Amino acid sequence: MENLGFHKSKLYSLILAGVALISLLLPWVSVSAGGFGGASKNGFGGWGLLVLIGIGLVAAACFMGNKALAFDDMGKKLVLGGFGAIAGGAAIYLIRIFTMGGGKYGGIVKVSPGLGLFLGLAAGAIGLLLQLGIIKVPKASMIK
């Protein structure tokens, strides 16, 4: 990792932001209407846009200042806000799906969350835990 020119925390943050960006392309919600077919929607709409803003914040914080050093005070606040926006946007989207699905329209229409939503929520939560120091980054000697 030393050859890339990024500090470990910045590199892990960029990887998690990339995972969140990929999650936006995957289905976030699937709607099935019994025998009438169904549809799915990705994260580029509604509260998923908050996730996209969070990805931009994390990327901006990683490329600010010296990339070889850890986050400074302002960078840490930006990356925490970015991961909070990623996790918050995905959590709000998930809550809205659970409050919509099930009993509407006589139980014919079924609304269920998709893989991308859970992937985005996990990326935001892991990023927050990593930046808050709850999850420790393994040392180089442990990786070998």
N, C-alpha and C positions, 0 to 999 in steps of 0.2 A: 504494500500500500504506500510505502514511502516514495516509490517511483512515480506515482500518479500526481504528487504535489498537493494532495488534499490531506487535511487532518482526519483522523478516524471518525470523529463525531460528525464532521461535515460530509464525509463519504457515506456513512450510514444514513444520514438524513437525506442525501440525494437518492440513495437506493430506495428508501421508503417512499419518497415523493414519486419516484418512477413507478413503484408498485401501485400507488394511489392513482396515477395517471392511466395505467393499464386497466385498473378497476373501473374507471369511467367508461371505457370502451366495452366492457362486458355487460350483460343484462343486469339491471338493478331491480326490475319488477317484471313479473310475468302475470298476465291476465288470461284466464281461460273461461270460456262461456259454455261449458258443457259440450254438446255436440256441434256447436256453432263455430268452433275454432278458438283461436287465442292469439295473443300478441305479447311481445316483450319490448322493454324500453331500456336504453342505456342511461348512464348518469349525467348526460349533458342536458339537463333541464331541471327546473325546480330547485330544490335544495342541493342538487348535485353541483350547481354552479358555485356554491360556497366551498365545496371540495376543490374545485378548480382554482379558486382564489387562494385557498390554503396552499396548494401546490406551488403557485407563483410566489407566495411569501417564503416558503421554505427554500425554493431555488434562489431567490434574491438574497436571502440571508447567507446561503452557502457561497455565493460568488462575491459577496461584499468583503472588502478588506483583504488581508493576507490569507490565502487559502491554506497555507501550511500550518497556521496557528489555529487553536481552538476558537470557539465563538467568543466574541467580546460581549459586553453587557447588552448592547443594542441588538446584536445578532442573535443572542440567546432569547431575548424577548420576541423578536420576529419569528424565530423558528418555533418557539412555544405557541405563539399565536397561530402560526400556519398549521401546525399539527392539531391544535385545538379546533381550528376551522374544518380541517379534514374529518376529524372524529365527530365533531358536532353536526356537520352537514349530513354525514352518513347516518348518525343516530336519529336526527330529526326525520330523515327520509324513511328510516325503518319504522319509527313510531307512526308516521302517517300511513304506511302500508298496513300495519297491524290494526289501526283504527278504521281503515276502509274495508278490509277484507272480511269475508265470512258471510254475514247475514244480509247484506244488501241484495236487492233485486230477487228476493225469494230464495236465496241460497244458490242460484244458478251461476252467478259470476264468482269465480275464485281468484283472489289476488294473493300472490306469494312473492316474497323477496328473492332476488337472484344472487348468484355467486359474486358478482362485482360489488354489490352493496356490502357484503360481509368482508370482502377483501379490502375495500376502502376503509371500513370501520376498524379492521385489525391494523392496517397501516398507520392510521391516525393514532390509535391507542398505543401501539408499540413505540411510535415516534415520541409521544408525550412521555411515556415511561422511561425511554432511553434518555431524553433530554433532562428529565427531572432527577436522574440518577438512581431510579428505583431498579432499573435493569442495568447491570454493569457490562461494559464492552470487554470481551475476553482479551487478555494480553497476548502478545505475539508468541511467547513461549508456550502458551497453552494450545495454540492453533497447530503448531508443528507436529 
